[in-house]
């Protein structure tokens, strides 16, 4: 995968970098999530989108981990992401979708980070160039969890789709 990063991927990287810088400078992010929490919600949201059809096979999880690693610029190895994805799969099985969404909503309080997670999830959903109704429903649920209405989610989705075709 040697394609240029999309604007969405660049924004996600920039948000991660600015959060890490703020944490290093101030030792806290005040009301914002730490970079680790942000990254965790980012990966869990991607997993929820991938699992929207109810099935994520081992090869699909590996592809998801590799794709996320690529989009994040190789900052995390696919093996580490794979371990995160496996943990999220277990949590989803134990807690159910609604509880996982609620946990993500509580973990990520600030609107720019929430929008970045929805955009990242949309990017992951569109990577295979197929956007099925289950993925659309999950993206809407994720957006609603983060206080975004359907129009805002569609605007984010269109922005991501445009960045992939441009």
N, C-alpha and C positions, 0 to 999 in steps of 0.2 A: 504494500500500500504506500505509494509514493506521491499521491495527489496532494495538492496544496490544501492547507487547512481552510475550512469554511469560516465565514464571519462568526457563526455561532460558536464554533470551537475556539476561535480566537477570544471571543468575549468570555467564555467559560475560563480559559486559561488566565486571562487578565483579571477576572474576578478572584480566582484562586490566588494569584500572585499578590493582589492588593490586600487580600485578607491576611495572607502570610506576613506581609510587610507590616500591617497594622498590629498584628499579634506580636511580632518581634519588637516593634517600637513601644507599644503600650502595655504589653503583657496580657491584654484582654481586647475583646471586640465589642465591649459593652453589650448592647442588645442584639448583636449579630452572632450568628453561628460561627464556630471556629472553622478553620479550613478543613479539618478532618470531618466535622459534622456535615459541612457543605458537600464535600466529596462523597461521603457516605449516602446522603440523600440523592445526590446526582446519580450514583451508580444504582441505588435501589429503584429510583424512578425509571431508569433505563431498563432494569430487569422487569419491573411491572409492565412496561410497554411490551417487552419481548414475550412476556407470559400471558398477554391479554387473550390469546386464543386458547389458553388453558394447558398448553403443552410446551415445554422447553426441553428439548432433548440435550444430551451431553454435548453433541457436536454444536448445537445452537448456542449453548452456554459458552463453549470455547470460542466460537465466532464472535459472540457478544463481548467477551473479555478482550479479545484481540482488537475488535473495532473500537471499544472504549479506550484501550491503551493507545491506539493510533490517534484517535481524536484528541486525547489529552497530551499528545506529543511525546509519548513514550516515557512520561514521568513515573508511571507505575508499570511494573511488568505484568503481562497477562496472567501469570500464575497467581500474583497477589489479588488481582481483580477477580480471578476465577474463585478464589477462596471467599471473597466478599459476596460474589454472586451465589455461591453455594449456601452461605449463611442467610442471605436474603430469601432464597428458595425455601429453606427450612422455616424461617420466620413467617413467610407467607402461608405455608402449610399449617403452622401452629396457630397463627393469629387471625388469618383471613385478610382479604384485601382491604376491607373498611378500617380495620384496626391499624394495618400498616400505613394506609394513607393518613389516618389521624396522627400517628406517630411522626410521620414526615412533616405534617403541617405544624406540629408543635416544635419540632426540632429546628425549623427554618423560619425565623420570624420576619426577616426583612424582604420587602417587595422586589428589589433588583435580583437578589439571589433566587427568589421563587420563580421569577420570570426566566432566569437563566436555566433553572432546572427543567421547566416546561419546554424551553427551546431545545435543550439537550435531549430530552426524551423524544421530542418530535424528530430531531436529527437521527436518533437511533432508529425510530420507527420507519423513517423514510430511506434509510440506507439501502434496503433491498428493493427500493422503487415500487413497493407494494404497500398500500396503506388500507388495511381492511377495517371493517366496521368495528370490530372488537378493539382495535388500536385507537380508533377515533373516540370510542366510548371511554377507554381508559385515559386518554389524553384529556378529555373533558372532565373526568372525575379528578384527575391530578390538578387541573386548573382550578376546579371548584374548591378543592382542598386548600389551595393557596390564595383563594379569594379572587380568582379571575373568572369573569363570565365567559360564556361561549364565544362571544364576539372577540374578546381579547385572545382567547386560545386560538381561534381561527386566524387572527392577524399574526400571531407568533408562528403558527404552522405555515402560513403563506410566505412569511419572511424566510423561514428555514428552507422551504421548497425552492424559493427563488434563489437562495444562495447556493443550492445544490445544482441548479440548472445554469447559473451564471458563471 
